[in-house]
Structures are given as C-alpha cells and as structure tokens.
Amino acid sequence: MFEQLVFAKLYFDYGGLIVARDDDRPVGFAHAGFGPDEQGDRLSTELGVTCVVIVRPDCPQADVAAGLLERCEQYLRGRGRRSSTAAESGR
C-alpha cells in the first residue's frame, strides 16, 4: 500500500527519503520534498518541506532526529530551495 500511494507517484524523489542507521539497523527516517508551482502543473523547488521524521524509541532520539532534519535541509538546499523556515531564521 505504501509503495502504491507514495513511491509510485511520478513526483516522488527517492533522494528526499533519508534513513538513519546504527550499523545496519534502521533507527529512523525522514522525508523532504517540494510542492507544486503556482500553476499546479509541476514541482517547484523554491519552497521545500520536511514532511515527517520518525525515530525508534530505543535510540538517542534527539540526536537522530536532529541529524535527520539536517540531512533533509541539505537535500532541500541542494535541490534549489530558496525560502527559509522559521526554525532556520531563529524565530
């Protein structure tokens, strides 16, 4: 079901799916992506968003979550995101 509703979308970019691992064991993941342009007919990389961050309860959650968020921000900036979030601007 997840593959059909998420991965199968033409606009889904696997680069925005960030997985945190402790050795080979997954301990969390985050997903960052972009929304439509003003006409709504294609993606715009001007404004990006981190949609979800999930971390296992049996790991250092704050550290893993912070690392995932940082990787999402790197991904979004690398794809051309221009707008800053309130968190980045210190608000």
N, C-alpha and C positions, 0 to 999 in steps of 0.2 A: 504494500500500500504506500509506504514512504517513497519508494522508488517511483511509483506511478504518479504520485501527487507532487513530488519535489524534484527528484533527479531527472525525470523525463521532460521537464519544461525546457523549451528551447533557450530561454534566457538564464537558466541555472548555470552558474560558473563554479566549477569544482574548486577553483583557486580560492574562493571565499569560504570554503569549508575547512576550518583549522582544527586539527586534532592534537591534543596534548597527550604525551605518553610518558610513562615511567618504565624505562626499559622497553619491553614490547607490550606492556599492558596499557590500554587506553584509560586515561583518568579524567578526560573532559573533552568538550568540543565547543566550538563557536561557529556562527555563520554570519558573514558580512556580505552585503550586496548593494545593488543600486536599484533605483526606481525608474519609472518611465520619463521620457522627455515631456515638454509642455503639450505636445500634440497627443501623447499617449500611445504612439505607434512604434517606439523603440526605446532602448535603455539610454539613460543619461548618466554619465559617470561624474557629474558635477556634485551630486549630493549622495553620499553613501550612508549606510546604517548597519550597525551590528544588531542582528535580529534576535539572536539567542546565545546565551553562554550557559553551559551545563557542566558541572564538575561533580565527580564522585565524592560522597561524604567521607570516605576513608583516606583522603589525601589532604595535603595542605591547601585547602580550598581558596583562601585569599590569594596565595601566591600563584596558583594555577590559573585562577580567573583573571588576575592582573596580566599574566603572560599571554593568555588568550586574547584579551582585549587589545594589548599592544600589537600582537600579530595581526589582528583584524584591522587596526588603524594603519599599519604598514601596508597591508594589502590594498586598502581603500585609497591611500595616498598614492601608491604605485600605479593604480589604475586611473588616476586623474581627479580624484575627489578634491574639490576646491573649498567647500564650506566647512567651517569648524563647528564642533558641537559645544554646548555649554561647558562640558567637562574639560575640554581642551583649552578653552579660553579662561578657565579659572573661576567660572561662575558657579 
